[in-house]
């Protein structure tokens, strides 16, 4: 997952030194939101997840490893894209998940997956899914996830397959941390697809 997602870590001081050594613009980095106005790194002490389009990084988000630190996520001051667009574009079968680390988990399992970065999206931002014949949706196991499931059910129609996580398992990343998390997930996928096929046949 680290290699495939090209994850990084901001230690809070290496980036500015890198810019200076390579004679790159500190002002430009500040304008992009990589540095605060006082020169501190915006992503300091965070795991950094970039959104890659080919070999170009178009956006990134940093997540703190301290559970009680606020904000937990911090992105660049640029329009927020979906994570993993290149992984799902043009694919007939894709996975759709909610959070940053859920997306990283799916990439680690070699899934054609994208991360929504939240659930408040306009339908036109999901136009790239129109070519997908099957969209496997795995959202957070909470009230917001339930509301989003209703939204995607209407949007995707019979193409949508909704994977229900076990009780008291909030999201895909937490499931992955369980001893049998990966096996459980793919069992749930098989069950969801079978249920969806039966529902389609009945209709």
Backbone as JSON Lines, residues from 0, in Angstrom:
{"i":0,"aa":"X","n":[0.83,-1.21,0.0],"ca":[0.0,0.0,0.0],"c":[0.86,1.26,0.0]}
{"i":1,"aa":"X","n":[1.94,1.25,0.77],"ca":[2.84,2.41,0.81],"c":[3.42,2.68,-0.57]}
{"i":2,"aa":"X","n":[3.87,1.62,-1.23],"ca":[4.48,1.77,-2.55],"c":[3.44,2.16,-3.6]}
{"i":3,"aa":"X","n":[2.31,1.48,-3.6],"ca":[1.3,1.73,-4.63],"c":[0.68,3.11,-4.49]}
{"i":4,"aa":"X","n":[0.47,3.56,-3.26],"ca":[-0.13,4.89,-3.04],"c":[0.9,6.0,-2.97]}
{"i":5,"aa":"X","n":[2.19,5.62,-2.96],"ca":[3.3,6.58,-2.86],"c":[3.12,7.46,-1.62]}
{"i":6,"aa":"X","n":[2.85,6.78,-0.5],"ca":[2.65,7.48,0.76],"c":[3.95,8.12,1.23]}
{"i":7,"aa":"X","n":[3.8,9.2,1.97],"ca":[4.95,9.86,2.56],"c":[4.67,10.24,3.99]}
{"i":8,"aa":"X","n":[5.62,10.91,4.61],"ca":[5.44,11.41,5.97],"c":[6.16,12.74,6.08]}
{"i":9,"aa":"X","n":[5.45,13.72,6.62],"ca":[6.04,15.04,6.82],"c":[6.57,15.13,8.25]}
{"i":10,"aa":"X","n":[7.89,15.29,8.38],"ca":[8.47,15.4,9.72],"c":[8.49,16.84,10.22]}
{"i":11,"aa":"X","n":[8.04,17.77,9.39],"ca":[7.92,19.16,9.84],"c":[9.07,20.07,9.47]}
{"i":12,"aa":"X","n":[10.18,19.52,8.94],"ca":[11.3,20.41,8.63],"c":[12.06,20.03,7.34]}
{"i":13,"aa":"X","n":[11.93,18.79,6.87],"ca":[12.73,18.36,5.72],"c":[12.31,19.04,4.42]}
{"i":14,"aa":"X","n":[11.03,19.34,4.27],"ca":[10.55,19.85,2.99],"c":[11.12,21.23,2.66]}
{"i":15,"aa":"X","n":[11.1,22.12,3.62],"ca":[11.63,23.46,3.36],"c":[13.12,23.39,2.99]}
{"i":16,"aa":"X","n":[13.87,22.53,3.68],"ca":[15.28,22.37,3.35],"c":[15.47,21.82,1.94]}
{"i":17,"aa":"X","n":[14.59,20.9,1.53],"ca":[14.65,20.35,0.18],"c":[14.44,21.45,-0.86]}
{"i":18,"aa":"X","n":[13.46,22.31,-0.63],"ca":[13.2,23.4,-1.56],"c":[14.43,24.3,-1.69]}
{"i":19,"aa":"X","n":[15.03,24.61,-0.58],"ca":[16.18,25.52,-0.6],"c":[17.39,24.89,-1.29]}
{"i":20,"aa":"X","n":[17.63,23.61,-1.03],"ca":[18.77,22.93,-1.66],"c":[18.62,22.85,-3.17]}
{"i":21,"aa":"X","n":[17.38,22.69,-3.64],"ca":[17.14,22.54,-5.07],"c":[16.71,23.85,-5.73]}
{"i":22,"aa":"X","n":[16.82,24.94,-4.98],"ca":[16.51,26.28,-5.49],"c":[15.11,26.35,-6.06]}
{"i":23,"aa":"X","n":[14.17,25.75,-5.35],"ca":[12.76,25.81,-5.71],"c":[12.07,26.89,-4.88]}
{"i":24,"aa":"X","n":[11.0,27.41,-5.39],"ca":[10.36,28.59,-4.81],"c":[9.62,28.27,-3.51]}
{"i":25,"aa":"X","n":[10.07,28.86,-2.43],"ca":[9.36,28.74,-1.15],"c":[8.03,29.47,-1.24]}
{"i":26,"aa":"X","n":[8.01,30.6,-1.95],"ca":[6.76,31.36,-2.11],"c":[5.72,30.53,-2.85]}
{"i":27,"aa":"X","n":[6.13,29.83,-3.89],"ca":[5.21,28.98,-4.64],"c":[4.64,27.88,-3.76]}
{"i":28,"aa":"X","n":[5.51,27.28,-2.95],"ca":[5.05,26.24,-2.03],"c":[4.06,26.81,-1.02]}
{"i":29,"aa":"X","n":[4.29,28.04,-0.58],"ca":[3.36,28.69,0.35],"c":[2.03,28.98,-0.34]}
{"i":30,"aa":"X","n":[2.09,29.45,-1.59],"ca":[0.86,29.75,-2.33],"c":[0.03,28.5,-2.58]}
{"i":31,"aa":"X","n":[0.68,27.36,-2.75],"ca":[-0.02,26.09,-2.98],"c":[-0.58,25.51,-1.7]}
{"i":32,"aa":"X","n":[-0.17,26.04,-0.56],"ca":[-0.65,25.52,0.71],"c":[0.23,24.46,1.32]}
{"i":33,"aa":"X","n":[1.43,24.26,0.77],"ca":[2.36,23.29,1.35],"c":[3.04,23.83,2.59]}
{"i":34,"aa":"X","n":[3.14,25.14,2.68],"ca":[3.72,25.82,3.84],"c":[2.72,26.85,4.36]}
{"i":35,"aa":"X","n":[2.73,27.05,5.68],"ca":[1.98,28.15,6.26],"c":[2.72,29.46,5.96]}
{"i":36,"aa":"X","n":[2.07,30.57,6.22],"ca":[2.68,31.87,5.95],"c":[3.98,32.07,6.72]}
{"i":37,"aa":"X","n":[4.07,31.47,7.91],"ca":[5.29,31.63,8.72],"c":[6.37,30.62,8.33]}
{"i":38,"aa":"X","n":[6.13,29.8,7.3],"ca":[7.14,28.86,6.81],"c":[7.03,27.46,7.35]}
{"i":39,"aa":"X","n":[6.13,27.22,8.32],"ca":[5.97,25.87,8.85],"c":[5.28,24.98,7.82]}
{"i":40,"aa":"X","n":[5.59,23.68,7.88],"ca":[4.98,22.74,6.95],"c":[3.53,22.48,7.31]}
{"i":41,"aa":"X","n":[2.67,22.58,6.31],"ca":[1.24,22.38,6.53],"c":[0.93,20.94,6.95]}
{"i":42,"aa":"X","n":[1.68,19.97,6.43],"ca":[1.41,18.56,6.68],"c":[2.25,17.99,7.83]}
{"i":43,"aa":"X","n":[2.86,18.83,8.63],"ca":[3.79,18.38,9.66],"c":[3.18,17.29,10.54]}
{"i":44,"aa":"X","n":[3.99,16.24,10.78],"ca":[3.62,15.13,11.65],"c":[2.41,14.35,11.13]}
{"i":45,"aa":"X","n":[2.3,14.24,9.82],"ca":[1.17,13.53,9.22],"c":[1.65,12.58,8.13]}
{"i":46,"aa":"X","n":[0.94,11.45,8.01],"ca":[1.1,10.58,6.84],"c":[0.47,11.31,5.66]}
{"i":47,"aa":"X","n":[1.18,11.38,4.56],"ca":[0.71,12.14,3.4],"c":[0.29,11.19,2.29]}
{"i":48,"aa":"X","n":[-0.93,11.37,1.81],"ca":[-1.48,10.55,0.72],"c":[-1.66,11.45,-0.49]}
{"i":49,"aa":"X","n":[-0.88,11.24,-1.56],"ca":[-1.03,12.08,-2.75],"c":[-2.07,11.51,-3.72]}
{"i":50,"aa":"X","n":[-2.69,12.38,-4.47],"ca":[-3.53,11.95,-5.59],"c":[-2.71,12.13,-6.86]}
{"i":51,"aa":"X","n":[-2.38,11.0,-7.49],"ca":[-1.51,11.0,-8.65],"c":[-2.33,10.87,-9.93]}
{"i":52,"aa":"X","n":[-1.99,11.68,-10.9],"ca":[-2.52,11.53,-12.26],"c":[-1.32,11.31,-13.16]}
{"i":53,"aa":"X","n":[-1.11,10.07,-13.53],"ca":[0.13,9.71,-14.19],"c":[1.27,9.86,-13.2]}
{"i":54,"aa":"X","n":[2.29,10.63,-13.55],"ca":[3.42,10.88,-12.65],"c":[3.31,12.21,-11.92]}
{"i":55,"aa":"X","n":[2.18,12.88,-12.06],"ca":[2.0,14.2,-11.47],"c":[1.12,14.12,-10.23]}
{"i":56,"aa":"X","n":[1.54,14.78,-9.17],"ca":[0.71,14.9,-7.97],"c":[-0.18,16.12,-8.13]}
{"i":57,"aa":"X","n":[-1.5,15.92,-8.11],"ca":[-2.43,17.03,-8.31],"c":[-3.04,17.51,-6.99]}
{"i":58,"aa":"X","n":[-2.87,16.74,-5.94],"ca":[-3.44,17.11,-4.64],"c":[-2.86,16.16,-3.61]}
{"i":59,"aa":"X","n":[-2.99,16.5,-2.34],"ca":[-2.57,15.58,-1.29],"c":[-3.32,15.89,0.0]}
{"i":60,"aa":"X","n":[-3.41,14.89,0.83],"ca":[-4.03,15.05,2.14],"c":[-3.13,14.41,3.18]}
{"i":61,"aa":"X","n":[-3.03,15.04,4.34],"ca":[-2.23,14.5,5.44],"c":[-3.12,14.08,6.58]}
{"i":62,"aa":"X","n":[-2.81,12.93,7.18],"ca":[-3.59,12.44,8.31],"c":[-2.68,12.24,9.51]}
{"i":63,"aa":"X","n":[-3.08,12.84,10.62],"ca":[-2.32,12.65,11.85],"c":[-2.54,11.23,12.38]}
{"i":64,"aa":"X","n":[-1.54,10.71,13.07],"ca":[-1.66,9.39,13.71],"c":[-2.12,9.51,15.15]}
{"i":65,"aa":"X","n":[-2.31,10.75,15.62],"ca":[-2.82,10.97,16.97],"c":[-4.34,11.06,16.9]}
{"i":66,"aa":"X","n":[-5.02,10.1,17.48],"ca":[-6.47,9.99,17.34],"c":[-7.22,11.2,17.85]}
{"i":67,"aa":"X","n":[-6.7,11.87,18.86],"ca":[-7.43,12.99,19.47],"c":[-7.0,14.35,18.93]}
{"i":68,"aa":"X","n":[-6.15,14.34,17.92],"ca":[-5.67,15.61,17.37],"c":[-6.66,16.15,16.35]}
{"i":69,"aa":"X","n":[-6.92,17.46,16.4],"ca":[-7.87,18.09,15.5],"c":[-7.19,19.23,14.74]}
{"i":70,"aa":"X","n":[-7.36,19.3,13.4],"ca":[-8.13,18.35,12.59],"c":[-7.33,17.1,12.29]}
{"i":71,"aa":"X","n":[-8.03,15.99,12.15],"ca":[-7.34,14.74,11.86],"c":[-6.77,14.75,10.44]}
{"i":72,"aa":"X","n":[-7.55,15.32,9.51],"ca":[-7.12,15.4,8.11],"c":[-6.84,16.85,7.74]}
{"i":73,"aa":"X","n":[-5.84,17.04,6.89],"ca":[-5.53,18.37,6.39],"c":[-5.1,18.25,4.92]}
{"i":74,"aa":"X","n":[-5.86,18.89,4.04],"ca":[-5.55,18.84,2.61],"c":[-4.97,20.14,2.12]}
{"i":75,"aa":"X","n":[-4.52,20.12,0.88],"ca":[-4.02,21.34,0.27],"c":[-5.16,22.32,0.05]}
{"i":76,"aa":"X","n":[-4.81,23.6,-0.04],"ca":[-5.83,24.63,-0.29],"c":[-6.09,24.71,-1.79]}
{"i":77,"aa":"X","n":[-6.49,23.58,-2.35],"ca":[-6.84,23.44,-3.76],"c":[-8.15,22.66,-3.82]}
{"i":78,"aa":"X","n":[-8.89,22.72,-4.94],"ca":[-10.11,21.9,-5.03],"c":[-9.82,20.44,-4.73]}
{"i":79,"aa":"X","n":[-10.65,19.85,-3.88],"ca":[-10.42,18.47,-3.43],"c":[-10.95,17.48,-4.46]}
{"i":80,"aa":"X","n":[-10.08,16.62,-5.03],"ca":[-10.54,15.63,-5.99],"c":[-10.86,14.31,-5.28]}
{"i":81,"aa":"X","n":[-11.36,13.36,-6.04],"ca":[-11.44,11.99,-5.55],"c":[-10.05,11.4,-5.52]}
{"i":82,"aa":"X","n":[-9.8,10.53,-4.57],"ca":[-8.55,9.78,-4.55],"c":[-8.7,8.54,-5.43]}
{"i":83,"aa":"X","n":[-7.72,8.31,-6.3],"ca":[-7.71,7.08,-7.09],"c":[-8.44,7.16,-8.42]}
{"i":84,"aa":"X","n":[-8.62,8.36,-8.94],"ca":[-9.33,8.51,-10.21],"c":[-8.71,7.65,-11.31]}
{"i":85,"aa":"X","n":[-7.39,7.66,-11.42],"ca":[-6.73,6.88,-12.46],"c":[-6.9,5.37,-12.25]}
{"i":86,"aa":"X","n":[-7.16,4.96,-11.02],"ca":[-7.29,3.52,-10.74],"c":[-8.64,2.97,-11.23]}
{"i":87,"aa":"X","n":[-9.63,3.84,-11.36],"ca":[-10.97,3.36,-11.71],"c":[-11.45,3.85,-13.07]}
{"i":88,"aa":"X","n":[-10.79,4.84,-13.63],"ca":[-11.26,5.42,-14.89],"c":[-11.29,4.36,-15.99]}
{"i":89,"aa":"X","n":[-12.45,4.2,-16.61],"ca":[-12.6,3.25,-17.71],"c":[-12.77,1.8,-17.29]}
{"i":90,"aa":"X","n":[-12.73,1.52,-15.99],"ca":[-12.86,0.13,-15.54],"c":[-14.34,-0.27,-15.51]}
{"i":91,"aa":"X","n":[-14.61,-1.52,-15.78],"ca":[-15.98,-2.02,-15.79],"c":[-16.47,-2.38,-14.39]}
{"i":92,"aa":"X","n":[-15.52,-2.65,-13.51],"ca":[-15.86,-3.06,-12.14],"c":[-15.0,-2.23,-11.2]}
{"i":93,"aa":"X","n":[-15.64,-1.41,-10.36],"ca":[-14.88,-0.52,-9.5],"c":[-15.45,-0.56,-8.07]}
{"i":94,"aa":"X","n":[-14.57,-0.2,-7.13],"ca":[-14.97,-0.08,-5.73],"c":[-15.0,1.4,-5.36]}
{"i":95,"aa":"X","n":[-15.97,1.74,-4.54],"ca":[-16.15,3.12,-4.09],"c":[-16.18,3.12,-2.57]}
{"i":96,"aa":"X","n":[-15.26,3.88,-1.95],"ca":[-15.24,3.94,-0.5],"c":[-15.19,5.39,-0.05]}
{"i":97,"aa":"X","n":[-15.15,5.59,1.26],"ca":[-15.37,6.93,1.79],"c":[-14.09,7.64,2.21]}
{"i":98,"aa":"X","n":[-13.33,7.05,3.1],"ca":[-12.23,7.77,3.72],"c":[-10.88,7.52,3.09]}
{"i":99,"aa":"X","n":[-9.9,8.33,3.5],"ca":[-8.55,8.25,2.96],"c":[-7.9,6.91,3.24]}
{"i":100,"aa":"X","n":[-7.91,6.47,4.49],"ca":[-7.26,5.2,4.82],"c":[-8.07,3.99,4.34]}
{"i":101,"aa":"X","n":[-9.39,4.16,4.14],"ca":[-10.16,3.09,3.5],"c":[-9.66,2.9,2.08]}
{"i":102,"aa":"X","n":[-9.42,4.01,1.4],"ca":[-8.87,3.96,0.04],"c":[-7.5,3.29,0.02]}
{"i":103,"aa":"X","n":[-6.62,3.67,0.95],"ca":[-5.29,3.07,1.02],"c":[-5.4,1.57,1.26]}
{"i":104,"aa":"X","n":[-6.32,1.17,2.12],"ca":[-6.55,-0.26,2.38],"c":[-6.91,-0.98,1.11]}
{"i":105,"aa":"X","n":[-7.85,-0.43,0.35],"ca":[-8.28,-1.06,-0.89],"c":[-7.16,-1.17,-1.91]}
{"i":106,"aa":"X","n":[-6.33,-0.14,-2.0],"ca":[-5.19,-0.18,-2.92],"c":[-4.23,-1.28,-2.49]}
{"i":107,"aa":"X","n":[-4.02,-1.41,-1.18],"ca":[-3.15,-2.47,-0.67],"c":[-3.65,-3.85,-1.02]}
{"i":108,"aa":"X","n":[-4.97,-3.98,-1.19],"ca":[-5.56,-5.26,-1.59],"c":[-5.68,-5.37,-3.1]}
{"i":109,"aa":"X","n":[-5.09,-4.43,-3.82],"ca":[-5.04,-4.44,-5.29],"c":[-6.43,-4.31,-5.91]}
{"i":110,"aa":"X","n":[-7.29,-3.51,-5.28],"ca":[-8.63,-3.28,-5.82],"c":[-8.64,-2.05,-6.72]}
{"i":111,"aa":"X","n":[-9.46,-2.03,-7.76],"ca":[-9.7,-0.81,-8.52],"c":[-10.64,0.08,-7.72]}
{"i":112,"aa":"X","n":[-10.09,0.95,-6.89],"ca":[-10.87,1.65,-5.87],"c":[-10.6,3.14,-5.9]}
{"i":113,"aa":"X","n":[-11.62,3.91,-5.53],"ca":[-11.43,5.35,-5.34],"c":[-12.05,5.76,-4.02]}
{"i":114,"aa":"X","n":[-11.52,6.84,-3.45],"ca":[-11.98,7.34,-2.16],"c":[-12.68,8.68,-2.34]}
{"i":115,"aa":"X","n":[-13.87,8.78,-1.78],"ca":[-14.69,9.98,-1.95],"c":[-14.2,11.17,-1.16]}
{"i":116,"aa":"X","n":[-13.44,10.94,-0.1],"ca":[-13.03,12.04,0.79],"c":[-14.25,12.71,1.41]}
{"i":117,"aa":"X","n":[-15.13,11.9,1.97],"ca":[-16.39,12.42,2.5],"c":[-17.53,11.98,1.59]}
{"i":118,"aa":"X","n":[-18.73,12.34,1.96],"ca":[-19.9,11.86,1.21],"c":[-20.73,12.99,0.63]}
{"i":119,"aa":"X","n":[-20.3,14.23,0.79],"ca":[-21.06,15.36,0.25],"c":[-20.53,15.69,-1.14]}
{"i":120,"aa":"X","n":[-21.1,14.99,-2.13],"ca":[-20.66,15.15,-3.5],"c":[-21.83,15.46,-4.41]}
{"i":121,"aa":"X","n":[-21.56,16.26,-5.42],"ca":[-22.57,16.47,-6.46],"c":[-22.53,15.29,-7.42]}
{"i":122,"aa":"X","n":[-23.69,14.87,-7.93],"ca":[-23.72,13.73,-8.85],"c":[-22.81,13.91,-10.07]}
{"i":123,"aa":"X","n":[-22.64,15.15,-10.54],"ca":[-21.82,15.35,-11.74],"c":[-20.35,15.02,-11.5]}
{"i":124,"aa":"X","n":[-19.91,15.04,-10.24],"ca":[-18.53,14.68,-9.94],"c":[-18.29,13.18,-10.05]}
{"i":125,"aa":"X","n":[-19.36,12.42,-10.17],"ca":[-19.24,10.97,-10.28],"c":[-19.53,10.49,-11.69]}
{"i":126,"aa":"X","n":[-19.47,11.41,-12.65],"ca":[-19.77,11.05,-14.03],"c":[-18.82,9.99,-14.57]}
{"i":127,"aa":"X","n":[-17.6,9.94,-14.03],"ca":[-16.62,8.96,-14.52],"c":[-17.06,7.52,-14.23]}
{"i":128,"aa":"X","n":[-18.08,7.34,-13.37],"ca":[-18.56,6.0,-13.07],"c":[-19.57,5.49,-14.09]}
{"i":129,"aa":"X","n":[-19.93,6.34,-15.04],"ca":[-21.0,5.95,-15.97],"c":[-20.64,4.72,-16.79]}
{"i":130,"aa":"X","n":[-19.35,4.51,-17.07],"ca":[-18.95,3.36,-17.87],"c":[-18.84,2.08,-17.06]}
{"i":131,"aa":"X","n":[-18.85,2.2,-15.75],"ca":[-18.72,1.02,-14.9],"c":[-20.0,0.19,-14.94]}
{"i":132,"aa":"X","n":[-19.84,-1.1,-15.17],"ca":[-20.99,-2.0,-15.18],"c":[-21.39,-2.42,-13.78]}
{"i":133,"aa":"X","n":[-20.42,-2.38,-12.86],"ca":[-20.71,-2.74,-11.47],"c":[-19.88,-1.86,-10.55]}
{"i":134,"aa":"X","n":[-20.56,-1.23,-9.59],"ca":[-19.89,-0.37,-8.62],"c":[-20.14,-0.95,-7.23]}
{"i":135,"aa":"X","n":[-19.07,-1.4,-6.6],"ca":[-19.17,-2.0,-5.26],"c":[-18.9,-0.92,-4.23]}
{"i":136,"aa":"X","n":[-19.91,-0.6,-3.46],"ca":[-19.87,0.54,-2.55],"c":[-19.68,0.06,-1.12]}
{"i":137,"aa":"X","n":[-18.63,0.55,-0.46],"ca":[-18.4,0.21,0.95],"c":[-18.16,1.51,1.7]}
{"i":138,"aa":"X","n":[-19.18,1.95,2.44],"ca":[-19.14,3.22,3.16],"c":[-19.04,2.97,4.65]}
{"i":139,"aa":"X","n":[-18.85,4.04,5.4],"ca":[-18.73,3.91,6.86],"c":[-20.02,3.35,7.45]}
{"i":140,"aa":"X","n":[-19.84,2.58,8.5],"ca":[-20.95,1.94,9.18],"c":[-21.5,2.88,10.25]}
{"i":141,"aa":"X","n":[-22.12,3.99,9.78],"ca":[-22.71,4.96,10.7],"c":[-23.9,5.62,10.02]}
{"i":142,"aa":"X","n":[-24.5,6.6,10.7],"ca":[-25.71,7.21,10.16],"c":[-25.45,7.92,8.83]}
{"i":143,"aa":"X","n":[-24.31,8.63,8.75],"ca":[-23.98,9.32,7.51],"c":[-23.78,8.32,6.37]}
{"i":144,"aa":"X","n":[-23.16,7.18,6.69],"ca":[-22.98,6.15,5.68],"c":[-24.3,5.59,5.19]}
{"i":145,"aa":"X","n":[-25.26,5.46,6.1],"ca":[-26.59,4.98,5.71],"c":[-27.26,5.97,4.77]}
{"i":146,"aa":"X","n":[-27.13,7.25,5.06],"ca":[-27.72,8.27,4.21],"c":[-27.06,8.27,2.83]}
{"i":147,"aa":"X","n":[-25.74,8.1,2.81],"ca":[-25.03,8.07,1.55],"c":[-25.4,6.83,0.75]}
{"i":148,"aa":"X","n":[-25.65,5.71,1.43],"ca":[-26.07,4.49,0.74],"c":[-27.37,4.73,-0.03]}
{"i":149,"aa":"X","n":[-28.31,5.45,0.59],"ca":[-29.57,5.76,-0.09],"c":[-29.32,6.61,-1.33]}
{"i":150,"aa":"X","n":[-28.4,7.58,-1.21],"ca":[-28.06,8.45,-2.33],"c":[-27.46,7.64,-3.48]}
{"i":151,"aa":"X","n":[-26.49,6.79,-3.19],"ca":[-25.83,6.01,-4.23],"c":[-26.74,4.93,-4.8]}
{"i":152,"aa":"X","n":[-27.65,4.43,-3.99],"ca":[-28.59,3.44,-4.49],"c":[-29.45,4.04,-5.6]}
{"i":153,"aa":"X","n":[-29.89,5.26,-5.4],"ca":[-30.69,5.94,-6.42],"c":[-29.84,6.31,-7.63]}
{"i":154,"aa":"X","n":[-28.61,6.74,-7.38],"ca":[-27.73,7.17,-8.46],"c":[-27.29,6.01,-9.35]}
{"i":155,"aa":"X","n":[-26.96,4.88,-8.74],"ca":[-26.36,3.75,-9.48],"c":[-27.39,2.75,-9.97]}
{"i":156,"aa":"X","n":[-28.52,2.68,-9.31],"ca":[-29.52,1.71,-9.71],"c":[-29.01,0.29,-9.59]}
{"i":157,"aa":"X","n":[-29.3,-0.54,-10.59],"ca":[-28.93,-1.96,-10.52],"c":[-27.43,-2.18,-10.63]}
{"i":158,"aa":"X","n":[-26.66,-1.15,-11.0],"ca":[-25.2,-1.32,-11.09],"c":[-24.54,-1.3,-9.71]}
{"i":159,"aa":"X","n":[-25.24,-0.8,-8.71],"ca":[-24.66,-0.67,-7.39],"c":[-24.77,-1.93,-6.56]}
{"i":160,"aa":"X","n":[-23.67,-2.31,-5.93],"ca":[-23.64,-3.44,-4.98],"c":[-23.13,-2.88,-3.66]}
{"i":161,"aa":"X","n":[-23.91,-3.02,-2.61],"ca":[-23.6,-2.37,-1.33],"c":[-23.12,-3.4,-0.32]}
{"i":162,"aa":"X","n":[-21.9,-3.19,0.13],"ca":[-21.24,-4.13,1.04],"c":[-21.46,-3.65,2.47]}
{"i":163,"aa":"X","n":[-22.12,-4.44,3.26],"ca":[-22.42,-4.08,4.65],"c":[-21.31,-4.59,5.55]}
{"i":164,"aa":"X","n":[-20.7,-3.69,6.27],"ca":[-19.65,-4.09,7.21],"c":[-20.26,-4.73,8.44]}
{"i":165,"aa":"X","n":[-19.5,-5.55,9.16],"ca":[-20.03,-6.17,10.38],"c":[-20.4,-5.13,11.43]}
{"i":166,"aa":"X","n":[-21.29,-5.5,12.31],"ca":[-21.68,-4.61,13.41],"c":[-20.45,-4.18,14.2]}
{"i":167,"aa":"X","n":[-20.46,-2.94,14.61],"ca":[-19.41,-2.33,15.45],"c":[-18.07,-2.19,14.71]}
{"i":168,"aa":"X","n":[-18.06,-2.4,13.4],"ca":[-16.87,-2.12,12.58],"c":[-17.18,-0.87,11.77]}
{"i":169,"aa":"X","n":[-16.51,0.22,12.08],"ca":[-16.9,1.51,11.52],"c":[-16.58,1.65,10.04]}
{"i":170,"aa":"X","n":[-15.41,1.16,9.62],"ca":[-15.04,1.39,8.22],"c":[-14.11,0.29,7.72]}
{"i":171,"aa":"X","n":[-13.76,0.39,6.45],"ca":[-12.94,-0.64,5.81],"c":[-11.56,-0.75,6.44]}
{"i":172,"aa":"X","n":[-10.96,0.37,6.79],"ca":[-9.62,0.34,7.37],"c":[-9.61,-0.37,8.73]}
{"i":173,"aa":"X","n":[-10.63,-0.13,9.52],"ca":[-10.71,-0.82,10.82],"c":[-10.92,-2.32,10.61]}
{"i":174,"aa":"X","n":[-11.74,-2.68,9.63],"ca":[-11.91,-4.1,9.32],"c":[-10.58,-4.74,8.93]}
{"i":175,"aa":"X","n":[-9.78,-4.01,8.17],"ca":[-8.49,-4.54,7.71],"c":[-7.53,-4.81,8.85]}
{"i":176,"aa":"X","n":[-7.7,-4.13,9.98],"ca":[-6.81,-4.31,11.12],"c":[-7.17,-5.54,11.95]}
{"i":177,"aa":"X","n":[-8.31,-6.15,11.67],"ca":[-8.7,-7.36,12.38],"c":[-7.96,-8.57,11.8]}
{"i":178,"aa":"X","n":[-7.7,-9.59,12.61],"ca":[-6.92,-10.75,12.15],"c":[-7.43,-11.38,10.87]}
{"i":179,"aa":"X","n":[-8.75,-11.46,10.72],"ca":[-9.33,-12.06,9.51],"c":[-10.05,-11.02,8.67]}
{"i":180,"aa":"X","n":[-9.6,-9.76,8.75],"ca":[-10.31,-8.67,8.1],"c":[-10.4,-8.81,6.59]}
{"i":181,"aa":"X","n":[-9.29,-9.17,5.96],"ca":[-9.29,-9.28,4.49],"c":[-10.21,-10.39,4.03]}
{"i":182,"aa":"X","n":[-10.13,-11.55,4.67],"ca":[-10.98,-12.67,4.3],"c":[-12.45,-12.33,4.53]}
{"i":183,"aa":"X","n":[-12.73,-11.64,5.65],"ca":[-14.11,-11.23,5.94],"c":[-14.64,-10.3,4.86]}
{"i":184,"aa":"X","n":[-13.81,-9.36,4.43],"ca":[-14.25,-8.4,3.43],"c":[-14.63,-9.09,2.13]}
{"i":185,"aa":"X","n":[-13.78,-9.96,1.63],"ca":[-14.08,-10.6,0.35],"c":[-15.25,-11.58,0.46]}
{"i":186,"aa":"X","n":[-15.45,-12.12,1.66],"ca":[-16.68,-12.93,1.86],"c":[-17.91,-12.04,1.77]}
{"i":187,"aa":"X","n":[-17.84,-10.86,2.37],"ca":[-18.96,-9.93,2.32],"c":[-19.23,-9.46,0.9]}
{"i":188,"aa":"X","n":[-18.15,-9.29,0.12],"ca":[-18.32,-8.91,-1.29],"c":[-19.07,-10.0,-2.05]}
{"i":189,"aa":"X","n":[-18.67,-11.24,-1.86],"ca":[-19.35,-12.34,-2.55],"c":[-20.82,-12.41,-2.16]}
{"i":190,"aa":"X","n":[-21.1,-12.24,-0.87],"ca":[-22.48,-12.3,-0.4],"c":[-23.3,-11.15,-0.97]}
{"i":191,"aa":"X","n":[-22.72,-9.95,-1.02],"ca":[-23.43,-8.79,-1.54],"c":[-23.72,-8.95,-3.04]}
{"i":192,"aa":"X","n":[-22.74,-9.48,-3.77],"ca":[-22.95,-9.66,-5.21],"c":[-24.01,-10.73,-5.47]}
{"i":193,"aa":"X","n":[-24.01,-11.77,-4.68],"ca":[-25.02,-12.83,-4.84],"c":[-26.41,-12.28,-4.55]}
{"i":194,"aa":"X","n":[-26.51,-11.49,-3.47],"ca":[-27.8,-10.89,-3.13],"c":[-28.28,-9.95,-4.23]}
{"i":195,"aa":"X","n":[-27.34,-9.15,-4.78],"ca":[-27.7,-8.21,-5.84],"c":[-28.16,-8.96,-7.09]}
{"i":196,"aa":"X","n":[-27.5,-10.09,-7.4],"ca":[-27.88,-10.88,-8.57],"c":[-29.28,-11.47,-8.4]}
{"i":197,"aa":"X","n":[-29.59,-11.94,-7.19],"ca":[-30.91,-12.5,-6.93],"c":[-31.98,-11.42,-7.04]}
{"i":198,"aa":"X","n":[-31.65,-10.24,-6.52],"ca":[-32.63,-9.13,-6.59],"c":[-32.89,-8.72,-8.03]}
{"i":199,"aa":"X","n":[-31.82,-8.7,-8.84],"ca":[-31.97,-8.34,-10.26],"c":[-32.8,-9.38,-11.01]}
{"i":200,"aa":"X","n":[-32.54,-10.66,-10.71],"ca":[-33.29,-11.73,-11.37],"c":[-34.78,-11.67,-11.01]}
{"i":201,"aa":"X","n":[-35.05,-11.35,-9.74],"ca":[-36.43,-11.29,-9.28],"c":[-37.2,-10.14,-9.92]}
{"i":202,"aa":"X","n":[-36.46,-9.05,-10.25],"ca":[-37.13,-7.9,-10.86],"c":[-37.4,-8.14,-12.35]}
